[in-house]
């Protein structure tokens, strides 16, 4: 079923309530148009941040920037609004002083969004700790595969820290917790954009020891054919299984995405990262998130705008898989 989107040629994009991409609010979708295929929802939480806080305002900023996202993906040759139905589920309740409290309340909220047997979930962060909640629910909705979900991970960091300041559920640990929970299959995880400087080599050793394929930024700079080989191998390994995509905006260079809490030089340009996403062409998705937009550090909305385009490209991967 298509998405009921107002035309930008009829209703100006700067008018109206700013839902993601101007899709209808989930609560206002008529019963005959339920269940929707994708629910996009916000998680305004940054209690898991280890440096600049402020990603709690990310969902609002991404929604605001997304008003100018038009439904036709020219490069992928598809009209997102015709491929499937989308709705904005609003924001999950959070516990601002508690990572684990937030994890629980987001899981509880997300479990009830749409129809668990059909609806997929895209979470807008918030810091990266919130990904764990959406991954858990995506894994449940995919039928709790014993191997865990294949993961496509864009990030300047690995997020495999055991704990930071005794917090095991902060934004630098979501990937490790997801592997321990059995929701993520490390042997079918591709992590793109990793770079230094580092506190310790332990997080990388943990990742590679578990079988994660890490594609550091330096490889993208020096050996693009090698990166394409890694992408092709990972794609072959996932077969037809649904994939979870987690996208930390800090994989983009601070020159293009300054509005983030743990910025790291030497990253992708926005154009490069959109091009990399398009290299995956079509994939059945289990769920996705876009995290770590910190609007108070942003300039002219460029980070929030990049995040909204990234979310659009991620949804387009799944839309293409329906053809
Ligand atoms: Mn991250």
Boltz pocket constraint, residues with backbone or C-beta under 6 A from the ligand:
constraints:
  - pocket:
      binder: B
      contacts: [[A, 128], [A, 154], [A, 155], [A, 156], [A, 157], [A, 159], [A, 171], [A, 248]]
      max_distance: 6.0
